[in-house]
């Protein structure tokens, strides 16, 4: 796959909410997600996010939703939230047709720099579904380490999808900011 042109990064605005929801859904759920490697379609049905969830990030003064665009086209996004001396990194999605071309790594690097610039964050922290060995390995190649902490999956809350199995849980990952990967 050819590496895309250098992305432009910017903060999401209210008018971006529908496009962000569509991007996140396409990267993780349904048949369109199977074009990329980040799909959760074998683990979860239903939605990954919704307009209210994305709008909540935009309205939280301690959060930012970063967008990565190439030629004005939304190709990636991620959420950053200030949490003490760290920043939570989540809502990370790359257009399935662009996965594997380096955009995710560029967006992660930008998120890292923004967390330091905005809040002086010393680390990025995130959660990944424990059953996603390929995704965990991707993050570990980029300097994240498992903390040993696990968090329960929110069974019964369809805002996060409908699980197809009963053993889902999250692994907490952390890396120091400024870590090359």
Steps between C-alpha positions, in 0.01 A plus 500: 500500500629846411550737789243780483596863468595671825183553701383832636396483865230710662250498783155366420206738502127437549443471125754214485300271733315301227821439302691393813225255599501356147881465504509325839218264402669415169828418675355270767154367420313332219616376164680822403736451796620170355688694228746602772664310781350686800157341467316387812221345292576149629480618861223758500186592310323834514660838529850603609400860566217742433450874441432567870825330603708694249326828585575438870872488420472831313322667793740373768756775575754236605476311169578551135407297194776518239430442133745395230403615151659462161376736230206593727391137539469359852723193528569472873405620845586459867388633834732638764383567856704648781518257795735627770856485368393278208275527198247235409529403131188351342239518223792421270387414149653496153301453179520125422627572148795693650596254774852368472626809316650688797218743575426343840858543612502861386176570685634333815815716482289814462280395794810446713634846412161663563466333842836642603432845352148535644533344844864412558397133496777266605331190358226375271261241640243296314290185510479223241274196497714217639401264216654736239851350495586663164398845622682457832813403307470812279490724806784313669717557190432869557623505857184419695530248782235303684455637850356176638169675561185364339161665482161341443321531169174697544263211434139614473588849374426488128673836450816286482356222285342161551763242597510175306684327787494516877871531582583851375706731718739788451878501547648833614805616303732790578806663347707802586435798273775580258556129438588434139317216340 
